[in-house]
Amino acid sequence: MDSNKLSFEEAYKQLTELVQKMESGEMPLADSVAAYEKGIKLKAYCEQLLKEAELKIETLKVTPAGE
Protein backbone atom coordinates (compact mmCIF):
# COMPACT_ATOMS: atom_id res chain seq x y z
CA MET A 1 0.00 0.00 0.00
CA ASP A 2 1.41 3.34 -0.97
CA SER A 3 -0.93 5.54 1.00
CA ASN A 4 1.02 8.66 0.07
CA LYS A 5 -0.68 8.60 -3.33
CA LEU A 6 -4.20 8.19 -1.99
CA SER A 7 -6.65 11.00 -1.54
CA PHE A 8 -8.17 11.41 1.89
CA GLU A 9 -11.43 9.96 0.62
CA GLU A 10 -9.75 6.86 -0.82
CA ALA A 11 -7.70 6.23 2.32
CA TYR A 12 -10.75 6.71 4.55
CA LYS A 13 -12.80 4.34 2.41
CA GLN A 14 -10.10 1.66 2.65
CA LEU A 15 -9.91 2.16 6.41
CA THR A 16 -13.67 1.86 6.78
CA GLU A 17 -13.75 -1.32 4.69
CA LEU A 18 -10.96 -2.85 6.79
CA VAL A 19 -12.82 -2.09 10.00
CA GLN A 20 -16.01 -3.66 8.66
CA LYS A 21 -14.16 -6.83 7.62
CA MET A 22 -12.44 -7.09 10.98
CA GLU A 23 -15.67 -6.50 12.89
CA SER A 24 -17.39 -9.26 10.94
CA GLY A 25 -15.23 -11.78 12.80
CA GLU A 26 -14.77 -13.87 9.68
CA MET A 27 -11.12 -13.02 9.01
CA PRO A 28 -8.45 -15.48 10.09
CA LEU A 29 -6.17 -14.19 12.86
CA ALA A 30 -3.17 -13.61 10.58
CA ASP A 31 -5.32 -11.61 8.16
CA SER A 32 -6.80 -9.61 11.04
CA VAL A 33 -3.35 -8.70 12.29
CA ALA A 34 -2.25 -7.62 8.80
CA ALA A 35 -5.46 -5.61 8.38
CA TYR A 36 -4.91 -3.98 11.76
CA GLU A 37 -1.38 -2.94 10.76
CA LYS A 38 -2.64 -1.52 7.47
CA GLY A 39 -5.46 0.24 9.32
CA ILE A 40 -3.01 1.93 11.69
CA LYS A 41 -1.05 3.27 8.70
CA LEU A 42 -4.21 4.48 6.95
CA LYS A 43 -5.43 6.17 10.13
CA ALA A 44 -2.13 8.00 10.56
CA TYR A 45 -2.18 9.06 6.90
CA CYS A 46 -5.74 10.38 7.18
CA GLU A 47 -4.82 12.29 10.34
CA GLN A 48 -1.81 13.81 8.55
CA LEU A 49 -3.97 14.97 5.64
CA LEU A 50 -6.53 16.47 8.00
CA LYS A 51 -3.83 18.30 9.95
CA GLU A 52 -2.38 19.71 6.71
CA ALA A 53 -5.83 20.87 5.60
CA GLU A 54 -6.43 22.47 9.00
CA LEU A 55 -3.11 24.36 8.78
CA LYS A 56 -4.00 25.62 5.30
CA ILE A 57 -7.37 26.84 6.54
CA GLU A 58 -5.78 28.58 9.54
CA THR A 59 -3.27 30.24 7.21
CA LEU A 60 -6.06 31.48 4.97
CA LYS A 61 -7.95 32.86 7.97
CA VAL A 62 -4.90 34.80 9.16
CA THR A 63 -3.84 36.08 5.74
CA PRO A 64 -6.18 38.86 4.56
CA ALA A 65 -7.51 38.54 1.02
CA GLY A 66 -5.40 40.23 -1.60
CA GLU A 67 -2.07 39.68 0.13
CHARMM-style PDB file with segment names, atoms N, HN, CA, C and O in Angstrom:
ATOM      1  N   MET     1       0.844  -1.190   0.000  1.00  0.00      PROA
ATOM      2  CA  MET     1       0.000   0.000   0.000  1.00  0.00      PROA
ATOM      3  C   MET     1       0.878   1.237   0.000  1.00  0.00      PROA
ATOM      4  O   MET     1       1.708   1.406   0.892  1.00  0.00      PROA
ATOM      5  N   ASP     2       0.712   2.073  -0.953  1.00  0.00      PROA
ATOM      6  HN  ASP     2       0.037   1.936  -1.678  1.00  0.00      PROA
ATOM      7  CA  ASP     2       1.407   3.344  -0.970  1.00  0.00      PROA
ATOM      8  C   ASP     2       0.380   4.422  -0.679  1.00  0.00      PROA
ATOM      9  O   ASP     2      -0.166   5.052  -1.585  1.00  0.00      PROA
ATOM     10  N   SER     3       0.131   4.616   0.608  1.00  0.00      PROA
ATOM     11  HN  SER     3       0.574   4.104   1.344  1.00  0.00      PROA
ATOM     12  CA  SER     3      -0.929   5.542   1.005  1.00  0.00      PROA
ATOM     13  C   SER     3      -0.607   6.980   0.649  1.00  0.00      PROA
ATOM     14  O   SER     3      -1.510   7.815   0.596  1.00  0.00      PROA
ATOM     15  N   ASN     4       0.658   7.291   0.403  1.00  0.00      PROA
ATOM     16  HN  ASN     4       1.392   6.613   0.446  1.00  0.00      PROA
ATOM     17  CA  ASN     4       1.021   8.660   0.073  1.00  0.00      PROA
ATOM     18  C   ASN     4       0.447   9.124  -1.257  1.00  0.00      PROA
ATOM     19  O   ASN     4       0.490  10.317  -1.557  1.00  0.00      PROA
ATOM     20  N   LYS     5      -0.081   8.226  -2.049  1.00  0.00      PROA
ATOM     21  HN  LYS     5      -0.116   7.257  -1.806  1.00  0.00      PROA
ATOM     22  CA  LYS     5      -0.677   8.603  -3.332  1.00  0.00      PROA
ATOM     23  C   LYS     5      -2.201   8.601  -3.270  1.00  0.00      PROA
ATOM     24  O   LYS     5      -2.863   8.921  -4.257  1.00  0.00      PROA
ATOM     25  N   LEU     6      -2.749   8.248  -2.136  1.00  0.00      PROA
ATOM     26  HN  LEU     6      -2.212   7.987  -1.334  1.00  0.00      PROA
ATOM     27  CA  LEU     6      -4.200   8.186  -1.989  1.00  0.00      PROA
ATOM     28  C   LEU     6      -4.748   9.545  -1.582  1.00  0.00      PROA
ATOM     29  O   LEU     6      -4.098  10.310  -0.870  1.00  0.00      PROA
ATOM     30  N   SER     7      -5.957   9.827  -2.050  1.00  0.00      PROA
ATOM     31  HN  SER     7      -6.486   9.205  -2.629  1.00  0.00      PROA
ATOM     32  CA  SER     7      -6.653  10.999  -1.544  1.00  0.00      PROA
ATOM     33  C   SER     7      -7.183  10.645  -0.156  1.00  0.00      PROA
ATOM     34  O   SER     7      -7.211   9.477   0.232  1.00  0.00      PROA
ATOM     35  N   PHE     8      -7.596  11.658   0.575  1.00  0.00      PROA
ATOM     36  HN  PHE     8      -7.573  12.607   0.260  1.00  0.00      PROA
ATOM     37  CA  PHE     8      -8.171  11.406   1.893  1.00  0.00      PROA
ATOM     38  C   PHE     8      -9.372  10.474   1.776  1.00  0.00      PROA
ATOM     39  O   PHE     8      -9.533   9.540   2.562  1.00  0.00      PROA
ATOM     40  N   GLU     9     -10.210  10.747   0.782  1.00  0.00      PROA
ATOM     41  HN  GLU     9     -10.080  11.506   0.144  1.00  0.00      PROA
ATOM     42  CA  GLU     9     -11.431   9.956   0.625  1.00  0.00      PROA
ATOM     43  C   GLU     9     -11.119   8.487   0.336  1.00  0.00      PROA
ATOM     44  O   GLU     9     -11.780   7.593   0.865  1.00  0.00      PROA
ATOM     45  N   GLU    10     -10.120   8.244  -0.498  1.00  0.00      PROA
ATOM     46  HN  GLU    10      -9.584   8.971  -0.928  1.00  0.00      PROA
ATOM     47  CA  GLU    10      -9.747   6.861  -0.823  1.00  0.00      PROA
ATOM     48  C   GLU    10      -9.175   6.141   0.399  1.00  0.00      PROA
ATOM     49  O   GLU    10      -9.524   4.993   0.675  1.00  0.00      PROA
ATOM     50  N   ALA    11      -8.298   6.825   1.123  1.00  0.00      PROA
ATOM     51  HN  ALA    11      -8.015   7.758   0.899  1.00  0.00      PROA
ATOM     52  CA  ALA    11      -7.698   6.226   2.316  1.00  0.00      PROA
ATOM     53  C   ALA    11      -8.766   5.942   3.370  1.00  0.00      PROA
ATOM     54  O   ALA    11      -8.755   4.885   4.001  1.00  0.00      PROA
ATOM     55  N   TYR    12      -9.687   6.888   3.558  1.00  0.00      PROA
ATOM     56  HN  TYR    12      -9.696   7.747   3.045  1.00  0.00      PROA
ATOM     57  CA  TYR    12     -10.747   6.712   4.554  1.00  0.00      PROA
ATOM     58  C   TYR    12     -11.670   5.555   4.163  1.00  0.00      PROA
ATOM     59  O   TYR    12     -12.112   4.788   5.020  1.00  0.00      PROA
ATOM     60  N   LYS    13     -11.953   5.437   2.887  1.00  0.00      PROA
ATOM     61  HN  LYS    13     -11.594   6.059   2.191  1.00  0.00      PROA
ATOM     62  CA  LYS    13     -12.799   4.336   2.415  1.00  0.00      PROA
ATOM     63  C   LYS    13     -12.121   2.995   2.689  1.00  0.00      PROA
ATOM     64  O   LYS    13     -12.761   2.061   3.172  1.00  0.00      PROA
ATOM     65  N   GLN    14     -10.828   2.900   2.382  1.00  0.00      PROA
ATOM     66  HN  GLN    14     -10.308   3.659   1.990  1.00  0.00      PROA
ATOM     67  CA  GLN    14     -10.103   1.661   2.653  1.00  0.00      PROA
ATOM     68  C   GLN    14     -10.110   1.339   4.141  1.00  0.00      PROA
ATOM     69  O   GLN    14     -10.297   0.187   4.534  1.00  0.00      PROA
ATOM     70  N   LEU    15      -9.908   2.358   4.962  1.00  0.00      PROA
ATOM     71  HN  LEU    15      -9.757   3.293   4.643  1.00  0.00      PROA
ATOM     72  CA  LEU    15      -9.909   2.162   6.411  1.00  0.00      PROA
ATOM     73  C   LEU    15     -11.264   1.665   6.897  1.00  0.00      PROA
ATOM     74  O   LEU    15     -11.338   0.747   7.714  1.00  0.00      PROA
ATOM     75  N   THR    16     -12.323   2.264   6.399  1.00  0.00      PROA
ATOM     76  HN  THR    16     -12.263   3.010   5.735  1.00  0.00      PROA
ATOM     77  CA  THR    16     -13.675   1.862   6.778  1.00  0.00      PROA
ATOM     78  C   THR    16     -13.960   0.418   6.369  1.00  0.00      PROA
ATOM     79  O   THR    16     -14.550  -0.345   7.134  1.00  0.00      PROA
ATOM     80  N   GLU    17     -13.539   0.053   5.166  1.00  0.00      PROA
ATOM     81  HN  GLU    17     -13.060   0.673   4.546  1.00  0.00      PROA
ATOM     82  CA  GLU    17     -13.752  -1.319   4.694  1.00  0.00      PROA
ATOM     83  C   GLU    17     -12.975  -2.324   5.549  1.00  0.00      PROA
ATOM     84  O   GLU    17     -13.482  -3.404   5.856  1.00  0.00      PROA
ATOM     85  N   LEU    18     -11.750  -1.969   5.932  1.00  0.00      PROA
ATOM     86  HN  LEU    18     -11.338  -1.093   5.682  1.00  0.00      PROA
ATOM     87  CA  LEU    18     -10.957  -2.852   6.789  1.00  0.00      PROA
ATOM     88  C   LEU    18     -11.650  -3.069   8.133  1.00  0.00      PROA
ATOM     89  O   LEU    18     -11.726  -4.191   8.632  1.00  0.00      PROA
ATOM     90  N   VAL    19     -12.144  -1.992   8.702  1.00  0.00      PROA
ATOM     91  HN  VAL    19     -12.082  -1.080   8.296  1.00  0.00      PROA
ATOM     92  CA  VAL    19     -12.818  -2.090  10.005  1.00  0.00      PROA
ATOM     93  C   VAL    19     -14.047  -2.992   9.893  1.00  0.00      PROA
ATOM     94  O   VAL    19     -14.282  -3.828  10.765  1.00  0.00      PROA
ATOM     95  N   GLN    20     -14.820  -2.831   8.840  1.00  0.00      PROA
ATOM     96  HN  GLN    20     -14.629  -2.152   8.131  1.00  0.00      PROA
ATOM     97  CA  GLN    20     -16.013  -3.658   8.660  1.00  0.00      PROA
ATOM     98  C   GLN    20     -15.647  -5.133   8.540  1.00  0.00      PROA
ATOM     99  O   GLN    20     -16.307  -5.988   9.130  1.00  0.00      PROA
ATOM    100  N   LYS    21     -14.591  -5.434   7.772  1.00  0.00      PROA
ATOM    101  HN  LYS    21     -14.055  -4.740   7.293  1.00  0.00      PROA
ATOM    102  CA  LYS    21     -14.158  -6.828   7.620  1.00  0.00      PROA
ATOM    103  C   LYS    21     -13.696  -7.401   8.949  1.00  0.00      PROA
ATOM    104  O   LYS    21     -14.024  -8.536   9.293  1.00  0.00      PROA
ATOM    105  N   MET    22     -12.938  -6.613   9.693  1.00  0.00      PROA
ATOM    106  HN  MET    22     -12.672  -5.691   9.414  1.00  0.00      PROA
ATOM    107  CA  MET    22     -12.436  -7.087  10.980  1.00  0.00      PROA
ATOM    108  C   MET    22     -13.570  -7.294  11.973  1.00  0.00      PROA
ATOM    109  O   MET    22     -13.561  -8.257  12.740  1.00  0.00      PROA
ATOM    110  N   GLU    23     -14.545  -6.393  11.960  1.00  0.00      PROA
ATOM    111  HN  GLU    23     -14.553  -5.611  11.337  1.00  0.00      PROA
ATOM    112  CA  GLU    23     -15.669  -6.499  12.887  1.00  0.00      PROA
ATOM    113  C   GLU    23     -16.584  -7.671  12.564  1.00  0.00      PROA
ATOM    114  O   GLU    23     -17.325  -8.145  13.426  1.00  0.00      PROA
ATOM    115  N   SER    24     -16.532  -8.136  11.323  1.00  0.00      PROA
ATOM    116  HN  SER    24     -15.931  -7.751  10.623  1.00  0.00      PROA
ATOM    117  CA  SER    24     -17.394  -9.263  10.943  1.00  0.00      PROA
ATOM    118  C   SER    24     -16.982 -10.545  11.665  1.00  0.00      PROA
ATOM    119  O   SER    24     -17.790 -11.458  11.834  1.00  0.00      PROA
ATOM    120  N   GLY    25     -15.719 -10.604  12.088  1.00  0.00      PROA
ATOM    121  HN  GLY    25     -15.062  -9.862  11.950  1.00  0.00      PROA
ATOM    122  CA  GLY    25     -15.235 -11.775  12.801  1.00  0.00      PROA
ATOM    123  C   GLY    25     -14.931 -12.961  11.903  1.00  0.00      PROA
ATOM    124  O   GLY    25     -14.662 -14.055  12.398  1.00  0.00      PROA
ATOM    125  N   GLU    26     -14.970 -12.766  10.610  1.00  0.00      PROA
ATOM    126  HN  GLU    26     -15.189 -11.877  10.208  1.00  0.00      PROA
ATOM    127  CA  GLU    26     -14.769 -13.867   9.677  1.00  0.00      PROA
ATOM    128  C   GLU    26     -13.347 -13.961   9.144  1.00  0.00      PROA
ATOM    129  O   GLU    26     -13.022 -14.900   8.417  1.00  0.00      PROA
ATOM    130  N   MET    27     -12.497 -13.007   9.493  1.00  0.00      PROA
ATOM    131  HN  MET    27     -12.761 -12.244  10.083  1.00  0.00      PROA
ATOM    132  CA  MET    27     -11.117 -13.021   9.012  1.00  0.00      PROA
ATOM    133  C   MET    27     -10.269 -13.928   9.900  1.00  0.00      PROA
ATOM    134  O   MET    27     -10.419 -13.920  11.122  1.00  0.00      PROA
ATOM    135  N   PRO    28      -9.392 -14.699   9.294  1.00  0.00      PROA
ATOM    136  CA  PRO    28      -8.446 -15.479  10.092  1.00  0.00      PROA
ATOM    137  C   PRO    28      -7.552 -14.533  10.894  1.00  0.00      PROA
ATOM    138  O   PRO    28      -7.392 -13.369  10.527  1.00  0.00      PROA
ATOM    139  N   LEU    29      -6.976 -15.025  11.975  1.00  0.00      PROA
ATOM    140  HN  LEU    29      -7.105 -15.970  12.273  1.00  0.00      PROA
ATOM    141  CA  LEU    29      -6.174 -14.193  12.858  1.00  0.00      PROA
ATOM    142  C   LEU    29      -5.038 -13.485  12.114  1.00  0.00      PROA
ATOM    143  O   LEU    29      -4.844 -12.282  12.288  1.00  0.00      PROA
ATOM    144  N   ALA    30      -4.297 -14.210  11.297  1.00  0.00      PROA
ATOM    145  HN  ALA    30      -4.454 -15.188  11.155  1.00  0.00      PROA
ATOM    146  CA  ALA    30      -3.169 -13.607  10.577  1.00  0.00      PROA
ATOM    147  C   ALA    30      -3.642 -12.468   9.673  1.00  0.00      PROA
ATOM    148  O   ALA    30      -2.982 -11.434   9.578  1.00  0.00      PROA
ATOM    149  N   ASP    31      -4.773 -12.656   9.017  1.00  0.00      PROA
ATOM    150  HN  ASP    31      -5.310 -13.497   9.094  1.00  0.00      PROA
ATOM    151  CA  ASP    31      -5.324 -11.607   8.157  1.00  0.00      PROA
ATOM    152  C   ASP    31      -5.795 -10.410   8.990  1.00  0.00      PROA
ATOM    153  O   ASP    31      -5.650  -9.261   8.574  1.00  0.00      PROA
ATOM    154  N   SER    32      -6.352 -10.687  10.154  1.00  0.00      PROA
ATOM    155  HN  SER    32      -6.470 -11.621  10.492  1.00  0.00      PROA
ATOM    156  CA  SER    32      -6.803  -9.615  11.040  1.00  0.00      PROA
ATOM    157  C   SER    32      -5.629  -8.768  11.513  1.00  0.00      PROA
ATOM    158  O   SER    32      -5.721  -7.542  11.574  1.00  0.00      PROA
ATOM    159  N   VAL    33      -4.531  -9.427  11.846  1.00  0.00      PROA
ATOM    160  HN  VAL    33      -4.456 -10.423  11.797  1.00  0.00      PROA
ATOM    161  CA  VAL    33      -3.348  -8.698  12.294  1.00  0.00      PROA
ATOM    162  C   VAL    33      -2.805  -7.831  11.157  1.00  0.00      PROA
ATOM    163  O   VAL    33      -2.463  -6.669  11.376  1.00  0.00      PROA
ATOM    164  N   ALA    34      -2.726  -8.383   9.957  1.00  0.00      PROA
ATOM    165  HN  ALA    34      -3.004  -9.327   9.779  1.00  0.00      PROA
ATOM    166  CA  ALA    34      -2.252  -7.623   8.797  1.00  0.00      PROA
ATOM    167  C   ALA    34      -3.193  -6.445   8.512  1.00  0.00      PROA
ATOM    168  O   ALA    34      -2.737  -5.343   8.206  1.00  0.00      PROA
ATOM    169  N   ALA    35      -4.486  -6.680   8.613  1.00  0.00      PROA
ATOM    170  HN  ALA    35      -4.856  -7.575   8.861  1.00  0.00      PROA
ATOM    171  CA  ALA    35      -5.462  -5.614   8.381  1.00  0.00      PROA
ATOM    172  C   ALA    35      -5.334  -4.534   9.442  1.00  0.00      PROA
ATOM    173  O   ALA    35      -5.455  -3.347   9.143  1.00  0.00      PROA
ATOM    174  N   TYR    36      -5.090  -4.942  10.679  1.00  0.00      PROA
ATOM    175  HN  TYR    36      -4.991  -5.907  10.922  1.00  0.00      PROA
ATOM    176  CA  TYR    36      -4.906  -3.977  11.764  1.00  0.00      PROA
ATOM    177  C   TYR    36      -3.694  -3.093  11.488  1.00  0.00      PROA
ATOM    178  O   TYR    36      -3.759  -1.874  11.651  1.00  0.00      PROA
ATOM    179  N   GLU    37      -2.592  -3.705  11.072  1.00  0.00      PROA
ATOM    180  HN  GLU    37      -2.539  -4.695  10.939  1.00  0.00      PROA
ATOM    181  CA  GLU    37      -1.379  -2.945  10.758  1.00  0.00      PROA
ATOM    182  C   GLU    37      -1.629  -1.955   9.620  1.00  0.00      PROA
ATOM    183  O   GLU    37      -1.198  -0.804   9.686  1.00  0.00      PROA
ATOM    184  N   LYS    38      -2.316  -2.402   8.594  1.00  0.00      PROA
ATOM    185  HN  LYS    38      -2.666  -3.338   8.540  1.00  0.00      PROA
ATOM    186  CA  LYS    38      -2.641  -1.518   7.469  1.00  0.00      PROA
ATOM    187  C   LYS    38      -3.570  -0.403   7.939  1.00  0.00      PROA
ATOM    188  O   LYS    38      -3.420   0.748   7.529  1.00  0.00      PROA
ATOM    189  N   GLY    39      -4.521  -0.742   8.793  1.00  0.00      PROA
ATOM    190  HN  GLY    39      -4.642  -1.677   9.127  1.00  0.00      PROA
ATOM    191  CA  GLY    39      -5.457   0.244   9.318  1.00  0.00      PROA
ATOM    192  C   GLY    39      -4.763   1.332  10.124  1.00  0.00      PROA
ATOM    193  O   GLY    39      -5.131   2.504  10.042  1.00  0.00      PROA
ATOM    194  N   ILE    40      -3.759   0.942  10.903  1.00  0.00      PROA
ATOM    195  HN  ILE    40      -3.460  -0.010  10.970  1.00  0.00      PROA
ATOM    196  CA  ILE    40      -3.007   1.931  11.687  1.00  0.00      PROA
ATOM    197  C   ILE    40      -2.309   2.919  10.750  1.00  0.00      PROA
ATOM    198  O   ILE    40      -2.300   4.123  11.007  1.00  0.00      PROA
ATOM    199  N   LYS    41      -1.726   2.409   9.664  1.00  0.00      PROA
ATOM    200  HN  LYS    41      -1.733   1.431   9.454  1.00  0.00      PROA
ATOM    201  CA  LYS    41      -1.046   3.275   8.699  1.00  0.00      PROA
ATOM    202  C   LYS    41      -2.039   4.199   7.993  1.00  0.00      PROA
ATOM    203  O   LYS    41      -1.763   5.382   7.798  1.00  0.00      PROA
ATOM    204  N   LEU    42      -3.194   3.653   7.613  1.00  0.00      PROA
ATOM    205  HN  LEU    42      -3.419   2.691   7.772  1.00  0.00      PROA
ATOM    206  CA  LEU    42      -4.207   4.476   6.952  1.00  0.00      PROA
ATOM    207  C   LEU    42      -4.734   5.561   7.889  1.00  0.00      PROA
ATOM    208  O   LEU    42      -4.942   6.701   7.476  1.00  0.00      PROA
ATOM    209  N   LYS    43      -4.946   5.203   9.134  1.00  0.00      PROA
ATOM    210  HN  LYS    43      -4.778   4.276   9.470  1.00  0.00      PROA
ATOM    211  CA  LYS    43      -5.428   6.171  10.126  1.00  0.00      PROA
ATOM    212  C   LYS    43      -4.434   7.311  10.286  1.00  0.00      PROA
ATOM    213  O   LYS    43      -4.822   8.479  10.294  1.00  0.00      PROA
ATOM    214  N   ALA    44      -3.159   6.980  10.412  1.00  0.00      PROA
ATOM    215  HN  ALA    44      -2.844   6.032  10.406  1.00  0.00      PROA
ATOM    216  CA  ALA    44      -2.127   8.004  10.561  1.00  0.00      PROA
ATOM    217  C   ALA    44      -2.071   8.902   9.325  1.00  0.00      PROA
ATOM    218  O   ALA    44      -1.908  10.117   9.436  1.00  0.00      PROA
ATOM    219  N   TYR    45      -2.207   8.294   8.157  1.00  0.00      PROA
ATOM    220  HN  TYR    45      -2.339   7.307   8.066  1.00  0.00      PROA
ATOM    221  CA  TYR    45      -2.180   9.057   6.904  1.00  0.00      PROA
ATOM    222  C   TYR    45      -3.378  10.010   6.836  1.00  0.00      PROA
ATOM    223  O   TYR    45      -3.223  11.174   6.468  1.00  0.00      PROA
ATOM    224  N   CYS    46      -4.551   9.527   7.183  1.00  0.00      PROA
ATOM    225  HN  CYS    46      -4.677   8.581   7.482  1.00  0.00      PROA
ATOM    226  CA  CYS    46      -5.745  10.385   7.181  1.00  0.00      PROA
ATOM    227  C   CYS    46      -5.579  11.541   8.168  1.00  0.00      PROA
ATOM    228  O   CYS    46      -5.935  12.679   7.864  1.00  0.00      PROA
ATOM    229  N   GLU    47      -5.040  11.244   9.342  1.00  0.00      PROA
ATOM    230  HN  GLU    47      -4.751  10.319   9.589  1.00  0.00      PROA
ATOM    231  CA  GLU    47      -4.823  12.294  10.336  1.00  0.00      PROA
ATOM    232  C   GLU    47      -3.837  13.344   9.826  1.00  0.00      PROA
ATOM    233  O   GLU    47      -4.011  14.539  10.063  1.00  0.00      PROA
ATOM    234  N   GLN    48      -2.796  12.882   9.121  1.00  0.00      PROA
ATOM    235  HN  GLN    48      -2.654  11.911   8.929  1.00  0.00      PROA
ATOM    236  CA  GLN    48      -1.810  13.806   8.549  1.00  0.00      PROA
ATOM    237  C   GLN    48      -2.471  14.724   7.526  1.00  0.00      PROA
ATOM    238  O   GLN    48      -2.243  15.933   7.533  1.00  0.00      PROA
ATOM    239  N   LEU    49      -3.288  14.150   6.648  1.00  0.00      PROA
ATOM    240  HN  LEU    49      -3.473  13.167   6.642  1.00  0.00      PROA
ATOM    241  CA  LEU    49      -3.967  14.973   5.636  1.00  0.00      PROA
ATOM    242  C   LEU    49      -4.916  15.975   6.279  1.00  0.00      PROA
ATOM    243  O   LEU    49      -5.004  17.118   5.831  1.00  0.00      PROA
ATOM    244  N   LEU    50      -5.622  15.563   7.316  1.00  0.00      PROA
ATOM    245  HN  LEU    50      -5.550  14.635   7.681  1.00  0.00      PROA
ATOM    246  CA  LEU    50      -6.535  16.474   8.004  1.00  0.00      PROA
ATOM    247  C   LEU    50      -5.771  17.609   8.681  1.00  0.00      PROA
ATOM    248  O   LEU    50      -6.201  18.762   8.649  1.00  0.00      PROA
ATOM    249  N   LYS    51      -4.640  17.277   9.291  1.00  0.00      PROA
ATOM    250  HN  LYS    51      -4.290  16.340   9.318  1.00  0.00      PROA
ATOM    251  CA  LYS    51      -3.826  18.297   9.945  1.00  0.00      PROA
ATOM    252  C   LYS    51      -3.307  19.307   8.925  1.00  0.00      PROA
ATOM    253  O   LYS    51      -3.315  20.511   9.181  1.00  0.00      PROA
ATOM    254  N   GLU    52      -2.855  18.815   7.768  1.00  0.00      PROA
ATOM    255  HN  GLU    52      -2.848  17.837   7.560  1.00  0.00      PROA
ATOM    256  CA  GLU    52      -2.379  19.711   6.714  1.00  0.00      PROA
ATOM    257  C   GLU    52      -3.499  20.620   6.217  1.00  0.00      PROA
ATOM    258  O   GLU    52      -3.281  21.810   5.989  1.00  0.00      PROA
ATOM    259  N   ALA    53      -4.685  20.067   6.052  1.00  0.00      PROA
ATOM    260  HN  ALA    53      -4.862  19.100   6.237  1.00  0.00      PROA
ATOM    261  CA  ALA    53      -5.830  20.866   5.603  1.00  0.00      PROA
ATOM    262  C   ALA    53      -6.179  21.922   6.652  1.00  0.00      PROA
ATOM    263  O   ALA    53      -6.486  23.064   6.312  1.00  0.00      PROA
ATOM    264  N   GLU    54      -6.131  21.536   7.919  1.00  0.00      PROA
ATOM    265  HN  GLU    54      -5.881  20.608   8.196  1.00  0.00      PROA
ATOM    266  CA  GLU    54      -6.429  22.475   9.000  1.00  0.00      PROA
ATOM    267  C   GLU    54      -5.414  23.625   9.010  1.00  0.00      PROA
ATOM    268  O   GLU    54      -5.793  24.782   9.193  1.00  0.00      PROA
ATOM    269  N   LEU    55      -4.135  23.313   8.816  1.00  0.00      PROA
ATOM    270  HN  LEU    55      -3.827  22.374   8.667  1.00  0.00      PROA
ATOM    271  CA  LEU    55      -3.106  24.360   8.779  1.00  0.00      PROA
ATOM    272  C   LEU    55      -3.329  25.311   7.604  1.00  0.00      PROA
ATOM    273  O   LEU    55      -3.138  26.519   7.737  1.00  0.00      PROA
ATOM    274  N   LYS    56      -3.729  24.769   6.464  1.00  0.00      PROA
ATOM    275  HN  LYS    56      -3.885  23.787   6.356  1.00  0.00      PROA
ATOM    276  CA  LYS    56      -4.005  25.619   5.297  1.00  0.00      PROA
ATOM    277  C   LYS    56      -5.169  26.558   5.587  1.00  0.00      PROA
ATOM    278  O   LYS    56      -5.128  27.740   5.245  1.00  0.00      PROA
ATOM    279  N   ILE    57      -6.198  26.022   6.215  1.00  0.00      PROA
ATOM    280  HN  ILE    57      -6.231  25.062   6.493  1.00  0.00      PROA
ATOM    281  CA  ILE    57      -7.367  26.843   6.539  1.00  0.00      PROA
ATOM    282  C   ILE    57      -6.994  27.934   7.527  1.00  0.00      PROA
ATOM    283  O   ILE    57      -7.404  29.083   7.367  1.00  0.00      PROA
ATOM    284  N   GLU    58      -6.214  27.583   8.557  1.00  0.00      PROA
ATOM    285  HN  GLU    58      -5.880  26.649   8.688  1.00  0.00      PROA
ATOM    286  CA  GLU    58      -5.782  28.578   9.540  1.00  0.00      PROA
ATOM    287  C   GLU    58      -4.944  29.660   8.866  1.00  0.00      PROA
ATOM    288  O   GLU    58      -5.078  30.839   9.192  1.00  0.00      PROA
ATOM    289  N   THR    59      -4.086  29.270   7.935  1.00  0.00      PROA
ATOM    290  HN  THR    59      -3.977  28.311   7.671  1.00  0.00      PROA
ATOM    291  CA  THR    59      -3.268  30.238   7.214  1.00  0.00      PROA
ATOM    292  C   THR    59      -4.145  31.186   6.406  1.00  0.00      PROA
ATOM    293  O   THR    59      -3.905  32.393   6.376  1.00  0.00      PROA
ATOM    294  N   LEU    60      -5.157  30.636   5.756  1.00  0.00      PROA
ATOM    295  HN  LEU    60      -5.352  29.656   5.780  1.00  0.00      PROA
ATOM    296  CA  LEU    60      -6.057  31.480   4.971  1.00  0.00      PROA
ATOM    297  C   LEU    60      -6.846  32.433   5.855  1.00  0.00      PROA
ATOM    298  O   LEU    60      -7.127  33.560   5.447  1.00  0.00      PROA
ATOM    299  N   LYS    61      -7.207  32.004   7.049  1.00  0.00      PROA
ATOM    300  HN  LYS    61      -6.979  31.089   7.381  1.00  0.00      PROA
ATOM    301  CA  LYS    61      -7.950  32.861   7.969  1.00  0.00      PROA
ATOM    302  C   LYS    61      -7.101  34.028   8.435  1.00  0.00      PROA
ATOM    303  O   LYS    61      -7.606  35.137   8.610  1.00  0.00      PROA
ATOM    304  N   VAL    62      -5.808  33.784   8.636  1.00  0.00      PROA
ATOM    305  HN  VAL    62      -5.398  32.883   8.494  1.00  0.00      PROA
ATOM    306  CA  VAL    62      -4.900  34.797   9.157  1.00  0.00      PROA
ATOM    307  C   VAL    62      -4.461  35.763   8.068  1.00  0.00      PROA
ATOM    308  O   VAL    62      -4.267  36.950   8.330  1.00  0.00      PROA
ATOM    309  N   THR    63      -4.302  35.262   6.846  1.00  0.00      PROA
ATOM    310  HN  THR    63      -4.459  34.297   6.633  1.00  0.00      PROA
ATOM    311  CA  THR    63      -3.840  36.083   5.741  1.00  0.00      PROA
ATOM    312  C   THR    63      -5.036  36.804   5.105  1.00  0.00      PROA
ATOM    313  O   THR    63      -5.919  36.153   4.546  1.00  0.00      PROA
ATOM    314  N   PRO    64      -5.072  38.119   5.182  1.00  0.00      PROA
ATOM    315  CA  PRO    64      -6.176  38.862   4.563  1.00  0.00      PROA
ATOM    316  C   PRO    64      -6.193  38.656   3.051  1.00  0.00      PROA
ATOM    317  O   PRO    64      -5.145  38.470   2.431  1.00  0.00      PROA
ATOM    318  N   ALA    65      -7.362  38.689   2.476  1.00  0.00      PROA
ATOM    319  HN  ALA    65      -8.213  38.839   2.980  1.00  0.00      PROA
ATOM    320  CA  ALA    65      -7.511  38.537   1.016  1.00  0.00      PROA
ATOM    321  C   ALA    65      -6.747  39.631   0.303  1.00  0.00      PROA
ATOM    322  O   ALA    65      -6.722  40.781   0.742  1.00  0.00      PROA
ATOM    323  N   GLY    66      -6.126  39.261  -0.797  1.00  0.00      PROA
ATOM    324  HN  GLY    66      -6.145  38.327  -1.154  1.00  0.00      PROA
ATOM    325  CA  GLY    66      -5.396  40.233  -1.600  1.00  0.00      PROA
ATOM    326  C   GLY    66      -3.933  40.329  -1.259  1.00  0.00      PROA
ATOM    327  O   GLY    66      -3.190  41.039  -1.937  1.00  0.00      PROA
ATOM    328  N   GLU    67      -3.496  39.631  -0.224  1.00  0.00      PROA
ATOM    329  HN  GLU    67      -4.099  39.054   0.327  1.00  0.00      PROA
ATOM    330  CA  GLU    67      -2.071  39.682   0.126  1.00  0.00      PROA
ATOM    331  C   GLU    67      -1.340  38.499  -0.446  1.00  0.00      PROA
ATOM    332  OT1 GLU    67      -0.131  38.369  -0.256  1.00  0.00      PROA
TER     333      GLU     67
END
